Amino acid sequence: MARYLFVRLDPLVVGADTATASWVLVDGGRPQGDTASGTLDEAAAYAAGERTVVCVPGVEVLLTDVVLPGGNRQRMLRAVPWALEERLIDDPEEMHFALGARGKDGRVQVAVVERARMQHWLTLLAAAQLRPWALLVDAHCLPREDDTWSVLIEAQDSVVRTAAQGGFAVDSDSLVAVLAQSLKQTETLPASIGVYDCRAQQAGQLGALAAGPELRMEPCPAGATALLAQHADPVSGINLLQGEFSQREGVSKHLRPWYTAAAVFAAWVVLQLGFSVYRYIDLSAQAGALDSQMQTLFRKTFPDARNTKGAYAQMQSRLKALERGSGRGDSSVQELLANAGPVLSRTAGLQVQSIRYRDGGLDLELETKDLQSLDKLKQELVSKHGWDVDSQSTSRGDKVESRLKIRGAGA
């Protein structure tokens, strides 16, 4: 991490609803400026736009290892409470477990903390608008060198880092005894122990370990928080934000109440999409049927047409041409029908068999009761409208079948 705000929580009184902390901005592994201390609300003023790494007291966290079956991390997280049950004083169901790396011997590093304590820390941080990117135990923020242990001594508590993800915390008065016992129990003794005594007055009480590994007294000029901030690394340490407290799980908790609504909305979208597809297919079929009917009608109306593509447009075009006439002074079909209609309707015994508009005139097939009725009809059409009217007649029994050709004047 190139740049982050390092916030170290002070040990909390059980049930406390406020917390104090110390913090410093780190860039490129170097603390920027002096360490500040105060409330979490004051620390939040420095966190704007920066990632936040939070360091929690090691006295609240058990660092251990355990043999776990292989598989994905979720299966391992479900198995670890029962694998560590005999080492825990409290009920495993009340504890939070965070997994670290698996060693060459197959043992997995584990950090254990009370679930209520985790919830308390995160509640206090959230109240101050601090959203941690990583939550590390202080032992995993100490300097790490191969074949070396690191010890941080403060007034009340001390922290020891024994490996990349191993370590423990103890009250400073008991440090020498606990450290000596840990050295006896370890399989491989470290070559040296780096000691960072950050107390106001260094007591030099580790002299009792002179017969063991080499003790290197390291400087602590900027204080414990600056030391921890400089060496904090979520990759090499165990990030406690796992399982139910992981960032991904936190987002899921906020989204979970919306899952049902989202599912209903998704079903509605699928239903609407299916209905739209069905309507499109149905309308496409109807459009195809109408186009086929239009082509059939177009062929019947204009048998001379060779191309029926775009029948509707061609039909409109031809009808408009008929309305305008042929350009030789022909009367429009509306005009001829409008004027001839009343005359035809007044002729007694007349039956119209067919009417065609062709070459700017009307061709009518009629039946009349006698030739006199036909002659009277022709005279009225000529005298009233000045049309040219030709006729052909054939008598069949008591009926006269006639063909009239009506043309406008000058046609």
Secondary structure as GFF3:
##gff-version 3
##sequence-region A 1 411
A	DSSP	beta_strand	3	9	.	.	.	ID=ss1
A	DSSP	beta_strand	20	27	.	.	.	ID=ss2
A	DSSP	beta_strand	30	39	.	.	.	ID=ss3
A	DSSP	alpha_helix	40	44	.	.	.	ID=ss4
A	DSSP	beta_strand	52	56	.	.	.	ID=ss5
A	DSSP	three_ten_helix	58	60	.	.	.	ID=ss6
A	DSSP	beta_strand	62	67	.	.	.	ID=ss7
A	DSSP	alpha_helix	73	83	.	.	.	ID=ss8
A	DSSP	three_ten_helix	85	87	.	.	.	ID=ss9
A	DSSP	three_ten_helix	92	94	.	.	.	ID=ss10
A	DSSP	beta_strand	95	102	.	.	.	ID=ss11
A	DSSP	beta_strand	107	114	.	.	.	ID=ss12
A	DSSP	alpha_helix	115	127	.	.	.	ID=ss13
A	DSSP	beta_strand	134	137	.	.	.	ID=ss14
A	DSSP	three_ten_helix	138	141	.	.	.	ID=ss15
A	DSSP	beta_strand	148	153	.	.	.	ID=ss16
A	DSSP	beta_strand	157	161	.	.	.	ID=ss17
A	DSSP	beta_strand	167	171	.	.	.	ID=ss18
A	DSSP	three_ten_helix	172	174	.	.	.	ID=ss19
A	DSSP	alpha_helix	175	185	.	.	.	ID=ss20
A	DSSP	beta_strand	192	197	.	.	.	ID=ss21
A	DSSP	three_ten_helix	205	209	.	.	.	ID=ss22
A	DSSP	beta_strand	214	218	.	.	.	ID=ss23
A	DSSP	alpha_helix	224	231	.	.	.	ID=ss24
A	DSSP	three_ten_helix	243	245	.	.	.	ID=ss25
A	DSSP	alpha_helix	247	255	.	.	.	ID=ss26
A	DSSP	three_ten_helix	256	258	.	.	.	ID=ss27
A	DSSP	alpha_helix	259	301	.	.	.	ID=ss28
A	DSSP	alpha_helix	311	324	.	.	.	ID=ss29
A	DSSP	alpha_helix	333	346	.	.	.	ID=ss30
A	DSSP	beta_strand	351	358	.	.	.	ID=ss31
A	DSSP	beta_strand	361	368	.	.	.	ID=ss32
A	DSSP	alpha_helix	371	385	.	.	.	ID=ss33
A	DSSP	beta_strand	388	396	.	.	.	ID=ss34
A	DSSP	beta_strand	399	407	.	.	.	ID=ss35
###
